[in-house]
Amino acid sequence: MPEQPAVKCPSCQSDIRAADESGLVSVLQEHLYEEHVLEMPGERVRENVSAQLQILMATTPVPSAGPKS
């Protein structure tokens, strides 16, 4: 089973994990409010999550299909 995607909290750099991008947005928004008493607009949280995932995808190597004959 693939590892859940993760992003970093922009305030404390904690790893935030969820099953998918929309879950990451919800969990990060909740974390910011509960742990840092920050209310960040949903659109801004979505932009942050999307940007972090794009960077992650660009730097994560794609596994090879196996040895070539």
VMD Tcl script that builds the backbone (N, CA, C; Angstrom):
set m [mol new atoms 207]
animate dup $m
set s [atomselect $m all]
$s set {name element resname resid chain x y z} {
  {N N MET 1 A 0.854 -1.180 0.000}
  {CA C MET 1 A 0.000 0.000 0.000}
  {C C MET 1 A 0.897 1.239 0.000}
  {N N PRO 2 A 0.636 2.206 -0.879}
  {CA C PRO 2 A 1.481 3.396 -0.945}
  {C C PRO 2 A 1.341 4.242 0.325}
  {N N GLU 3 A 2.406 4.950 0.628}
  {CA C GLU 3 A 2.407 5.826 1.790}
  {C C GLU 3 A 1.474 7.007 1.535}
  {N N GLN 4 A 0.812 7.460 2.608}
  {CA C GLN 4 A -0.072 8.613 2.479}
  {C C GLN 4 A 0.742 9.855 2.124}
  {N N PRO 5 A 0.172 10.733 1.290}
  {CA C PRO 5 A 0.880 11.971 1.001}
  {C C PRO 5 A 1.004 12.816 2.264}
  {N N ALA 6 A 2.071 13.580 2.348}
  {CA C ALA 6 A 2.295 14.442 3.507}
  {C C ALA 6 A 2.737 15.820 3.049}
  {N N VAL 7 A 2.359 16.813 3.823}
  {CA C VAL 7 A 2.837 18.174 3.623}
  {C C VAL 7 A 3.344 18.674 4.975}
  {N N LYS 8 A 4.075 19.772 4.956}
  {CA C LYS 8 A 4.589 20.378 6.182}
  {C C LYS 8 A 3.698 21.540 6.591}
  {N N CYS 9 A 3.457 21.643 7.881}
  {CA C CYS 9 A 2.750 22.807 8.405}
  {C C CYS 9 A 3.634 24.027 8.174}
  {N N PRO 10 A 3.095 25.104 7.588}
  {CA C PRO 10 A 3.926 26.282 7.343}
  {C C PRO 10 A 4.356 26.991 8.625}
  {N N SER 11 A 3.722 26.686 9.753}
  {CA C SER 11 A 4.072 27.345 11.013}
  {C C SER 11 A 5.104 26.575 11.825}
  {N N CYS 12 A 4.947 25.237 11.908}
  {CA C CYS 12 A 5.826 24.464 12.796}
  {C C CYS 12 A 6.589 23.355 12.085}
  {N N GLN 13 A 6.364 23.177 10.798}
  {CA C GLN 13 A 7.043 22.161 9.987}
  {C C GLN 13 A 6.677 20.720 10.367}
  {N N SER 14 A 5.588 20.517 11.120}
  {CA C SER 14 A 5.119 19.170 11.419}
  {C C SER 14 A 4.616 18.505 10.154}
  {N N ASP 15 A 4.798 17.193 10.054}
  {CA C ASP 15 A 4.239 16.451 8.924}
  {C C ASP 15 A 2.740 16.319 9.110}
  {N N ILE 16 A 1.999 16.648 8.083}
  {CA C ILE 16 A 0.546 16.510 8.059}
  {C C ILE 16 A 0.242 15.453 7.008}
  {N N ARG 17 A -0.500 14.412 7.390}
  {CA C ARG 17 A -0.801 13.309 6.471}
  {C C ARG 17 A -2.310 13.107 6.348}
  {N N ALA 18 A -2.720 12.683 5.168}
  {CA C ALA 18 A -4.119 12.344 4.900}
  {C C ALA 18 A -4.155 11.470 3.656}
  {N N ALA 19 A -5.302 10.893 3.396}
  {CA C ALA 19 A -5.437 9.945 2.290}
  {C C ALA 19 A -5.310 10.596 0.913}
  {N N ASP 20 A -5.718 11.866 0.799}
  {CA C ASP 20 A -5.679 12.535 -0.507}
  {C C ASP 20 A -5.531 14.037 -0.312}
  {N N GLU 21 A -5.497 14.764 -1.420}
  {CA C GLU 21 A -5.255 16.207 -1.357}
  {C C GLU 21 A -6.342 16.946 -0.594}
  {N N SER 22 A -7.597 16.599 -0.800}
  {CA C SER 22 A -8.666 17.311 -0.084}
  {C C SER 22 A -8.589 17.015 1.408}
  {N N GLY 23 A -8.192 15.797 1.759}
  {CA C GLY 23 A -7.997 15.464 3.168}
  {C C GLY 23 A -6.855 16.254 3.775}
  {N N LEU 24 A -5.783 16.438 3.005}
  {CA C LEU 24 A -4.647 17.233 3.488}
  {C C LEU 24 A -5.076 18.668 3.769}
  {N N VAL 25 A -5.903 19.225 2.893}
  {CA C VAL 25 A -6.388 20.591 3.083}
  {C C VAL 25 A -7.167 20.672 4.396}
  {N N SER 26 A -8.066 19.732 4.625}
  {CA C SER 26 A -8.881 19.739 5.843}
  {C C SER 26 A -8.038 19.567 7.090}
  {N N VAL 27 A -7.129 18.588 7.056}
  {CA C VAL 27 A -6.303 18.305 8.226}
  {C C VAL 27 A -5.365 19.475 8.520}
  {N N LEU 28 A -4.771 20.063 7.486}
  {CA C LEU 28 A -3.871 21.203 7.700}
  {C C LEU 28 A -4.642 22.400 8.244}
  {N N GLN 29 A -5.806 22.667 7.700}
  {CA C GLN 29 A -6.597 23.800 8.174}
  {C C GLN 29 A -6.983 23.602 9.644}
  {N N GLU 30 A -7.382 22.383 9.994}
  {CA C GLU 30 A -7.727 22.075 11.386}
  {C C GLU 30 A -6.496 22.209 12.294}
  {N N HIS 31 A -5.351 21.693 11.843}
  {CA C HIS 31 A -4.114 21.784 12.614}
  {C C HIS 31 A -3.741 23.249 12.870}
  {N N LEU 32 A -3.804 24.077 11.832}
  {CA C LEU 32 A -3.455 25.490 11.980}
  {C C LEU 32 A -4.350 26.169 13.013}
  {N N TYR 33 A -5.626 25.833 12.988}
  {CA C TYR 33 A -6.567 26.461 13.918}
  {C C TYR 33 A -6.354 25.960 15.345}
  {N N GLU 34 A -6.247 24.636 15.509}
  {CA C GLU 34 A -6.159 24.065 16.852}
  {C C GLU 34 A -4.793 24.238 17.505}
  {N N GLU 35 A -3.718 24.117 16.732}
  {CA C GLU 35 A -2.373 24.168 17.311}
  {C C GLU 35 A -1.762 25.565 17.316}
  {N N HIS 36 A -2.157 26.404 16.379}
  {CA C HIS 36 A -1.521 27.715 16.241}
  {C C HIS 36 A -2.514 28.874 16.327}
  {N N VAL 37 A -3.785 28.558 16.558}
  {CA C VAL 37 A -4.856 29.550 16.625}
  {C C VAL 37 A -4.801 30.481 15.408}
  {N N LEU 38 A -4.592 29.861 14.249}
  {CA C LEU 38 A -4.559 30.595 12.984}
  {C C LEU 38 A -5.759 30.202 12.147}
  {N N GLU 39 A -6.462 31.178 11.650}
  {CA C GLU 39 A -7.541 30.912 10.712}
  {C C GLU 39 A -7.056 31.343 9.340}
  {N N MET 40 A -6.723 30.347 8.522}
  {CA C MET 40 A -6.248 30.622 7.169}
  {C C MET 40 A -7.385 30.298 6.203}
  {N N PRO 41 A -7.666 31.179 5.258}
  {CA C PRO 41 A -8.733 30.890 4.295}
  {C C PRO 41 A -8.491 29.566 3.575}
  {N N GLY 42 A -9.569 28.839 3.328}
  {CA C GLY 42 A -9.476 27.535 2.671}
  {C C GLY 42 A -8.716 27.575 1.360}
  {N N GLU 43 A -8.918 28.628 0.578}
  {CA C GLU 43 A -8.232 28.736 -0.719}
  {C C GLU 43 A -6.719 28.830 -0.519}
  {N N ARG 44 A -6.298 29.541 0.491}
  {CA C ARG 44 A -4.862 29.679 0.758}
  {C C ARG 44 A -4.260 28.350 1.221}
  {N N VAL 45 A -5.010 27.611 2.036}
  {CA C VAL 45 A -4.544 26.290 2.479}
  {C C VAL 45 A -4.440 25.361 1.277}
  {N N ARG 46 A -5.451 25.380 0.392}
  {CA C ARG 46 A -5.427 24.552 -0.821}
  {C C ARG 46 A -4.214 24.885 -1.685}
  {N N GLU 47 A -3.920 26.168 -1.851}
  {CA C GLU 47 A -2.756 26.578 -2.648}
  {C C GLU 47 A -1.459 26.066 -2.026}
  {N N ASN 48 A -1.360 26.133 -0.704}
  {CA C ASN 48 A -0.167 25.670 -0.006}
  {C C ASN 48 A 0.010 24.167 -0.199}
  {N N VAL 49 A -1.060 23.402 0.003}
  {CA C VAL 49 A -1.007 21.952 -0.152}
  {C C VAL 49 A -0.650 21.594 -1.592}
  {N N SER 50 A -1.303 22.234 -2.554}
  {CA C SER 50 A -1.052 21.947 -3.960}
  {C C SER 50 A 0.405 22.225 -4.329}
  {N N ALA 51 A 0.930 23.342 -3.886}
  {CA C ALA 51 A 2.320 23.699 -4.185}
  {C C ALA 51 A 3.285 22.682 -3.584}
  {N N GLN 52 A 3.041 22.279 -2.329}
  {CA C GLN 52 A 3.929 21.301 -1.699}
  {C C GLN 52 A 3.865 19.951 -2.415}
  {N N LEU 53 A 2.669 19.536 -2.839}
  {CA C LEU 53 A 2.542 18.259 -3.542}
  {C C LEU 53 A 3.219 18.311 -4.909}
  {N N GLN 54 A 3.140 19.436 -5.595}
  {CA C GLN 54 A 3.811 19.570 -6.889}
  {C C GLN 54 A 5.321 19.457 -6.726}
  {N N ILE 55 A 5.858 20.079 -5.694}
  {CA C ILE 55 A 7.296 19.982 -5.423}
  {C C ILE 55 A 7.662 18.541 -5.092}
  {N N LEU 56 A 6.849 17.895 -4.284}
  {CA C LEU 56 A 7.100 16.502 -3.906}
  {C C LEU 56 A 7.092 15.597 -5.132}
  {N N MET 57 A 6.126 15.780 -6.017}
  {CA C MET 57 A 6.036 14.955 -7.225}
  {C C MET 57 A 7.229 15.197 -8.152}
  {N N ALA 58 A 7.706 16.424 -8.208}
  {CA C ALA 58 A 8.834 16.762 -9.082}
  {C C ALA 58 A 10.148 16.189 -8.560}
  {N N THR 59 A 10.250 15.970 -7.259}
  {CA C THR 59 A 11.502 15.484 -6.672}
  {C C THR 59 A 11.479 14.010 -6.315}
  {N N THR 60 A 10.322 13.352 -6.449}
  {CA C THR 60 A 10.216 11.938 -6.114}
  {C C THR 60 A 10.513 11.112 -7.348}
  {N N PRO 61 A 11.522 10.232 -7.268}
  {CA C PRO 61 A 11.817 9.390 -8.440}
  {C C PRO 61 A 10.686 8.406 -8.710}
  {N N VAL 62 A 10.444 8.168 -9.972}
  {CA C VAL 62 A 9.431 7.203 -10.395}
  {C C VAL 62 A 10.080 5.823 -10.383}
  {N N PRO 63 A 9.444 4.846 -9.700}
  {CA C PRO 63 A 10.052 3.510 -9.673}
  {C C PRO 63 A 10.125 2.914 -11.077}
  {N N SER 64 A 11.191 2.180 -11.337}
  {CA C SER 64 A 11.344 1.567 -12.662}
  {C C SER 64 A 10.404 0.380 -12.787}
  {N N ALA 65 A 10.118 0.013 -14.020}
  {CA C ALA 65 A 9.208 -1.104 -14.291}
  {C C ALA 65 A 9.906 -2.443 -14.103}
  {N N GLY 66 A 11.178 -2.434 -13.848}
  {CA C GLY 66 A 11.928 -3.680 -13.670}
  {C C GLY 66 A 13.085 -3.738 -14.625}
  {N N PRO 67 A 13.851 -4.798 -14.549}
  {CA C PRO 67 A 15.022 -4.905 -15.420}
  {C C PRO 67 A 14.614 -5.079 -16.879}
  {N N LYS 68 A 15.369 -4.443 -17.741}
  {CA C LYS 68 A 15.118 -4.561 -19.184}
  {C C LYS 68 A 15.898 -5.746 -19.721}
  {N N SER 69 A 15.274 -6.497 -20.590}
  {CA C SER 69 A 15.936 -7.690 -21.164}
  {C C SER 69 A 16.684 -7.349 -22.419}
}
mol reanalyze $m
mol bondsrecalc $m
mol representation Tube
mol addrep $m
